[in-house]
Amino acid sequence: MSFWTTRPTPILGLAPMDGVTDAAFRWMIATYGSPDVIFTEFTSVIDVCRGPEFLLSTFRFDERERPIVAQIYGKDPALFYQAAHVVGALGFDGLDINMGCPSKNVAASGSGAGLIRTPDLAHELMRAARQGLRDWAGGQSLEAVGLKSSRADLIRRMNVARGGEPDPVRRELPLSVKTRLGYDSVIIESWAEHLLEEHPAALTVHGRTLEQMYRGQADWEAISRVARLTRGTSTRLLGNGDVMTVSDAFEKIERWGVDGVLIGRGTLGHPGWFDHRAASRPAEAQVPVEAGNRPGPRAVTPMVAKIDHQFRLMMDHARRFEEVFDSKVFPRMRKHLAWYCKGFPLAAKLRAEMMRVCNAADVERLIAAYWAGYVEPEAQSHSPSHAHAHAHAQAEAEATSSIQDNPHIASLTCGSF
Ligand SMILES: Cc1cc2nc3c(=O)[nH]c(=O)nc-3n(C[C@H](O)[C@H](O)[C@H](O)COP(=O)(O)O)c2cc1C
């Protein structure tokens, strides 16, 4: 039995996000909370089977992230068959096929959400992937399905680096699919019926069509129509789209009858999102503040505690990123740093500075400089200084602005996804 059946519902999981849910961010999510499932970034089946070694780094993970599902995309059944072997050999807990990516590069070539227009091919891919998972579980070697022995060696090295056995225990992994409501119109009922013929262990539906990209609100009423189709079947239905808070997640699960939700953008800058038990406590109460260990103000006001909490997360994340990845790619960490800087005085200025850092030491220096110039907002509001009044207003505006208003997120969502 797979984790999809043994996990109690409702399921709250981390959605796959290309360029975001990398090994360092997933480690943060698993360290600061307990999601029921975590998805990797999507990875092309070509890269999984034949790409250069560094492209398989999207599939690095830590044991604490379990259950962890590898997401793949493409349109060639033979490659899905091979990729399923790789995913099995890497010790994942599940394999997910992306049928929802709206990016031109992906969908226009017939992969991702492009598959909504070719349901027969979608079936074929699911069958090929499932057969691959089955044959791998049955003992078939990677070399026997045409993968190079250097790829098999790389996989063993990745497993050992994670602290595991070179060859994980063979078991048939569950297959799942993540998709959208349709291509240019909502056809989710007929589309979901097609997908359900293959009995996926889980189906995630993002409540928008490809054409909508990220515009408007996710249509949860349409998602609930799929919930009616999956009720009484072995498929878990996960709704997805615009869930920002834990209470919102539970409210949507209850109202729309889904088995769970995947959360994407709501987790940016909030690795503690899945700490459900502590979610009702204010963020600043979650990490004890020891003034003696922190440069800057001695008085631990609620604002100081909040900023200190964010800075600790930033440092932890930046150091983990350095442990996992080559220092040359540290710029990929900058957007995360910017997401942590929200809702406190002069956060916008700090965000801009974070966009230039090259390593964790740079981040530490910026944090120290921030504390050195820190003035408590209450003190500022009594000051006649224009700059101080501005800082106060800015902190308030940042704390209340919605996630969609955040330019860093807006630019991301207008990009590949
Ligand atoms: C930056 C970014 C990258 C994404 N990458 C993927 C991906 O690799 N695979 C996928 O299935 N969905 C991807 N998505 C879509 C999300 O998984 C999710 O469906 C979408 O963001 C809606 O959920 P949310 O409102 O909780 O963010 C991505 C979204 C964003 C914002």
The ligand as an SDF file (V2000), in Angstrom:
LIG
                    3D

 31 33  0  0  0  0  0  0  0  0999 V2000
    7.2900   29.5930   -9.6840 C   0  0  0  0  0  0  0  0  0  0  0  0
    6.3440   28.4800   -9.9440 C   0  0  0  0  0  0  0  0  0  0  0  0
    6.8110   27.2900  -10.4640 C   0  0  0  0  0  0  0  0  0  0  0  0
    5.9270   26.2200  -10.6750 C   0  0  0  0  0  0  0  0  0  0  0  0
    6.4100   25.0290  -11.1100 N   0  0  0  0  0  0  0  0  0  0  0  0
    5.5790   23.9440  -11.2190 C   0  0  0  0  0  0  0  0  0  0  0  0
    6.0880   22.6560  -11.5310 C   0  0  0  0  0  0  0  0  0  0  0  0
    7.2990   22.4340  -11.6870 O   0  0  0  0  0  0  0  0  0  0  0  0
    5.1860   21.6460  -11.6750 N   0  0  0  0  0  0  0  0  0  0  0  0
    3.8300   21.8310  -11.4920 C   0  0  0  0  0  0  0  0  0  0  0  0
    3.0430   20.8770  -11.6070 O   0  0  0  0  0  0  0  0  0  0  0  0
    3.3350   23.0480  -11.1510 N   0  0  0  0  0  0  0  0  0  0  0  0
    4.1740   24.0850  -11.0070 C   0  0  0  0  0  0  0  0  0  0  0  0
    3.6880   25.2980  -10.6080 N   0  0  0  0  0  0  0  0  0  0  0  0
    2.2610   25.4070  -10.2890 C   0  0  0  0  0  0  0  0  0  0  0  0
    2.0210   25.1630   -8.8000 C   0  0  0  0  0  0  0  0  0  0  0  0
    2.3500   23.8410   -8.4500 O   0  0  0  0  0  0  0  0  0  0  0  0
    0.5610   25.4290   -8.4250 C   0  0  0  0  0  0  0  0  0  0  0  0
   -0.2490   24.6040   -9.2220 O   0  0  0  0  0  0  0  0  0  0  0  0
    0.1530   26.8740   -8.6470 C   0  0  0  0  0  0  0  0  0  0  0  0
    1.1380   27.7770   -8.1770 O   0  0  0  0  0  0  0  0  0  0  0  0
   -1.1750   27.1940   -7.9580 C   0  0  0  0  0  0  0  0  0  0  0  0
   -1.0870   26.9350   -6.5870 O   0  0  0  0  0  0  0  0  0  0  0  0
   -0.8480   28.1280   -5.4990 P   0  0  0  0  0  0  0  0  0  0  0  0
   -1.9300   29.1400   -5.7310 O   0  0  0  0  0  0  0  0  0  0  0  0
   -0.9250   27.4340   -4.1740 O   0  0  0  0  0  0  0  0  0  0  0  0
    0.4980   28.7120   -5.7980 O   0  0  0  0  0  0  0  0  0  0  0  0
    4.5320   26.3700  -10.3930 C   0  0  0  0  0  0  0  0  0  0  0  0
    4.0910   27.5770   -9.8720 C   0  0  0  0  0  0  0  0  0  0  0  0
    4.9670   28.6210   -9.6260 C   0  0  0  0  0  0  0  0  0  0  0  0
    4.4450   29.8830   -9.0300 C   0  0  0  0  0  0  0  0  0  0  0  0
  1  2  1  0
  2  3  1  0
  2 30  2  0
  3  4  2  0
  4  5  1  0
  4 28  1  0
  5  6  2  0
  6  7  1  0
  6 13  1  0
  7  8  2  0
  7  9  1  0
  9 10  1  0
 10 11  2  0
 10 12  1  0
 12 13  2  0
 13 14  1  0
 14 15  1  0
 14 28  1  0
 15 16  1  0
 16 17  1  0
 16 18  1  0
 18 19  1  0
 18 20  1  0
 20 21  1  0
 20 22  1  0
 22 23  1  0
 23 24  1  0
 24 25  2  0
 24 26  1  0
 24 27  1  0
 28 29  2  0
 29 30  1  0
 30 31  1  0
M  END
$$$$
